[in-house]
Amino acid sequence: METVLSGIRSTGNLHLGNYFGAVQNFLKMQEQNNCYFFIADYHSLTTYPTPDDLHRSVRTVLAEYLATGLDPEKATIYVQSDVPEIPELYLLLNMNAYIGELERTTSFKDKIRTQPNNVNAGLLTYPVLMAADILIHKADKVPVGKDQEQNLEMARKFAKRFNHMYKVDYFPEPQPYNFGKDLVKVPGLDGTGKMGKTAGNGIYLADDEKTIRKKVMRAKTDSGPTEKNQEMTLPVKNLIALMELVSAPDTIQFFKDKYAACEIRYGDMKKQLADDIVKFTAPIREKILEIEGNSKFLQEVAEAGAEKARKNTKQTLKEVREIIGFRKF
């Protein structure tokens, strides 16, 4: 059974794109692999160094992932900052990471462009911390998005460099976990790309009914087809794509037929989509609120997850220290 590790952002709520993209694949992974899911609160400080309520954000994210089906009995779910071996391995790996290679990473270049007033050392060494997250568990596979592929390549480089420098065959070189056809790309409501927090075009699982309806009714469309069987524009395709996730097949076909016949009424289409999203998300939202309100349960999950994770991380760090040469007299 392969060991798979995935980090979870500790800022922002889960939206439909997260649910249909990452979460559903996580649920399959935890059935088939030895999975570690961690909430990356250290990583969040590279962008938000003085968070308003870091603990609250972590609680919310943990509650949402548990509500959507991550099972602490099947996978190890923990908070990054609860595992002190991670920052120590991060420190040790930093000694063999070079400024030039870190400055050339795409993630660093993107961040210094988007947050020029907060170019901190954590941004520069972000790939090293990511490598520590992965290598501390000697993970075989890591599910990553397109924007993180280079950082995973850096993790492989650091693993290979460690093995070469100390003449050992210790760290495996982690490979990307490819979801292939199972990877669902969920469009946003702004008529352009995928749903995302930064773009502000998403519907969150914790949104109430009023908020969902307001967002959907504001979704971008077009002026309507001018001839029969006209190809749909991207904004309309996006709404159909969202319907294909939450609506009944006959409902989807009805609006496709209306569009093809130049009889589409976008107001009716949006109202139906909002109804279907509300129906889909309502039970998830109720569960999120229930779990988020149960502090004892969240504490137990976090503590149990950290304990399980540290069985691995303590052993890895002990062996790494011995390989480097840190030994007791």
Secondary structure, DSSP 4 states (H G I P E B T S, - for coil): --EEEEEEESSS--BHHHIIIIIHHHHHHHHHSEEEEEEEHHHHTTT-SS-S-HHHHHHHHHHHHHHTT--TTTSEEEEGGG-THHHHHHHHHHTT--HHHHHT-HHHHHHHHH-TT---HHHHTHHHHHHHHHHTTT-SEE---GGGHHHHHHHHHHHHHHHHHTT---S---EE---GGG-PPPB-SSSSSB--TTTT---BTT--HHHHHHHHHT----S--SSTTPPPPHHHHHHHHHHHHHS-HHHHHHHHHHHHTT---HHHHHHHHHHHHHHHHHHHHHHHHHHHT-HHHHHHHHHHHHHHHHHHHHHHHHHHHHHHT----
